[in-house]
Amino acid sequence: PIINVLAADFRDDRQIQPSVDDKTELIFKEKINLEKIHFSYDDGQPVLSGINLCIECNTTVGLVGSTGSGKTTLVDIILGLLDPKKGSITVDSIKINQNNSKSWQRKLGYVPQSIFLLDDTIKRNIAFSASGNQINNERIIEVAKMANLHQYITTLSDGYNSKVGERGVRLSGGQIQRIGIARALYNNPEVLILDEATSALDGVTENAVMDAIHNLSNKKTIIMIAHRLSTIKECDVIYFLDKGKIADSGSYNELIKSNQKFKEMSNML
């Protein structure tokens, strides 16, 4: 998907600083609304059809569905990396457009499934978007604590100055993923988006990462694409996508009772 190509640019805040076209500073205090969203790629085959979705501020929302159901495309649209063919996104009733899209992106933090690491220190990898003399060491420790990473770092002889090795070879999968969460939090985003961020992890590591995410509940608006349904049990609301449409929504327990496909998926994963 397009997000894998553009993730590095998106994470680098230097790519999304205000520009001459960034005329309106958005305020997000109430809700994000996606209204009648339609999207198709060049082949004309619809990927999303008539998506209506509401995300309340400081809630945790899960997006689930089988492969090809449109989850990642929907997230790409929320991130502003794709424009819908029809429909609109509003933030507190203000439509996202070319005049305020950069302002919107500055409110977002993104954690992909695969985290890119520099062959550098833990500190430099968390403060990925900052130049060397602009790194805020207090903020690094703060977000590392939020990501359940600080305690591990304090056991290292060089602490935050420990080198991670090429592609994070000296770290476990869970530690790399938690660096990704800390990195996404470094610029204090109002919305945190996780795209199957724990799918490659074992159960114990996944639980540690999910604890870090749940610690942010009620402090951030969190949008999660889930690979394992166990990771979204605590979401305030879950949207179940099927063939590019929202087939159902509700809490985990509500969907287990009301939607047979969702129940079957929960038994499989």
HUBEL-V316682 format. One record per backbone hydrogen bond with DSSP energy under -1.0 kcal/mol. CO is the residue of the C=O (numbers start at 0). NH is the residue of the N-H. If there is no record, write none. Layout:
CO	NH
CO	NH
//
This chain:
0	3
1	5
2	6
5	9
6	10
7	11
10	12
11	14
12	15
18	21
20	22
29	56
30	91
31	54
32	89
33	52
34	87
36	50
37	84
37	85
38	46
38	47
40	43
47	38
50	36
52	33
54	31
55	58
58	221
59	235
59	236
60	223
61	238
62	225
63	240
65	68
68	243
69	73
70	74
71	75
72	76
73	77
74	78
75	80
75	81
85	37
87	34
88	95
89	32
90	93
93	90
96	99
96	100
98	22
98	23
99	103
100	104
101	105
103	106
104	107
106	189
106	190
108	192
110	194
117	119
119	163
120	124
121	125
122	126
125	127
126	129
130	133
135	139
136	140
137	141
138	142
139	143
140	144
141	145
142	146
143	148
143	149
144	147
148	152
149	153
151	154
152	155
155	158
157	160
158	161
159	122
161	121
163	169
164	167
165	168
167	170
171	175
172	176
173	177
174	178
175	179
176	180
177	181
178	182
179	183
180	184
181	185
184	187
189	220
190	108
191	222
192	110
193	224
195	198
197	200
201	205
202	206
203	207
204	208
205	209
206	210
207	211
208	212
209	213
210	214
212	215
213	216
215	218
215	219
220	191
221	60
222	193
223	62
224	195
227	230
228	231
231	234
236	61
237	249
238	63
239	246
239	247
241	244
243	48
244	241
247	239
249	237
250	254
251	255
252	256
253	257
254	258
258	262
259	263
260	264
261	265
262	266
263	267
264	268
//
